[in-house]
Amino acid sequence: MIPLEFVLIISSVLFVIGAAGVILKKNAIVILMSIEIMLNAANINLVAFSSYFGDATGQGFALFAIGIAAAEVTIALAILLNLNKLRKTVDVDDISLLRW
């Protein structure tokens, strides 16, 4: 069995990589992928603690979070496709003013 500390270290590294991607990148698609990495790090924590305590509640929450993340990505990609059609770019600096 993998120790809980190892799984938590892997999850925290994934979360930091995702947070760095959100902070440092300017491409909206890369920012969206970084948010997904952060959500997956949280799901790894839920499943790890669920396995550690022998309760399936964390796994159920992780499945629910995956479903919500899929819906979030669908809506975000639809918005990005429309912005790309209007502005011909997905750079966050270029699309900061949405009403014009």
C-alpha positions in Angstrom: 0.0 0.0 0.0 1.3 3.5 -0.9 1.8 5.7 2.2 -0.6 8.6 2.6 2.2 11.1 2.9 3.5 10.1 -0.6 0.1 10.6 -2.2 -0.3 14.0 -0.4 3.1 15.1 -1.6 2.3 14.2 -5.2 -1.1 16.0 -4.9 0.5 19.1 -3.5 3.1 19.2 -6.3 0.3 18.9 -8.9 -1.6 21.7 -7.2 1.5 24.0 -7.2 2.1 23.2 -10.9 -1.5 24.1 -11.7 -1.3 27.3 -9.6 1.9 28.4 -11.3 0.2 27.8 -14.7 -2.8 30.0 -13.7 -0.5 32.7 -12.5 2.2 32.7 -15.1 0.5 31.9 -18.4 -1.5 34.2 -20.6 -3.2 31.7 -23.0 -6.8 31.0 -21.8 -6.6 27.4 -22.8 -3.5 26.8 -20.8 -5.1 28.5 -17.8 -8.1 26.2 -18.2 -5.9 23.2 -18.2 -4.0 24.4 -15.2 -7.3 24.8 -13.3 -8.1 21.2 -14.2 -4.8 20.1 -12.8 -5.6 21.8 -9.6 -9.0 20.1 -9.5 -7.4 16.7 -10.1 -5.0 17.4 -7.2 -8.0 18.0 -4.9 -9.6 14.8 -6.2 -6.5 12.8 -5.5 -6.6 14.1 -1.9 -10.3 13.1 -1.6 -9.6 9.6 -2.8 -6.4 9.2 -0.7 -8.2 10.2 2.5 -11.1 8.0 1.6 -8.8 5.0 1.2 -6.9 5.9 4.3 -10.0 6.0 6.5 -11.8 3.1 4.8 -14.8 5.2 3.8 -16.2 5.6 0.3 -17.6 9.1 0.8 -14.4 10.8 -0.5 -14.6 8.7 -3.7 -18.2 9.7 -4.2 -17.2 13.4 -3.8 -14.4 12.9 -6.2 -16.7 11.5 -8.9 -19.1 14.4 -8.3 -16.3 16.9 -8.6 -15.2 15.2 -11.9 -18.7 15.6 -13.3 -18.8 19.3 -12.3 -15.4 19.9 -13.8 -16.5 18.4 -17.1 -19.5 20.8 -17.2 -17.2 23.7 -16.3 -14.8 22.9 -19.1 -17.6 22.5 -21.6 -18.9 26.0 -20.8 -15.4 27.6 -20.7 -14.5 26.1 -24.0 -17.7 27.3 -25.6 -16.9 30.8 -24.3 -13.4 30.6 -25.6 -14.5 29.5 -29.0 -16.9 32.4 -29.3 -14.2 34.8 -28.2 -11.8 33.3 -30.7 -14.3 33.8 -33.4 -14.9 37.4 -32.5 -11.3 38.5 -31.5 -9.2 35.9 -33.3 -7.1 35.3 -30.2 -7.3 33.4 -26.8 -4.7 35.6 -25.1 -6.1 36.8 -21.8 -4.6 40.3 -22.1 -6.3 40.8 -25.5 -9.8 39.7 -24.3 -9.9 41.4 -21.0 -12.5 43.9 -22.2 -15.6 41.7 -22.9 -18.3 44.2 -23.7 -16.6 45.8 -26.8 
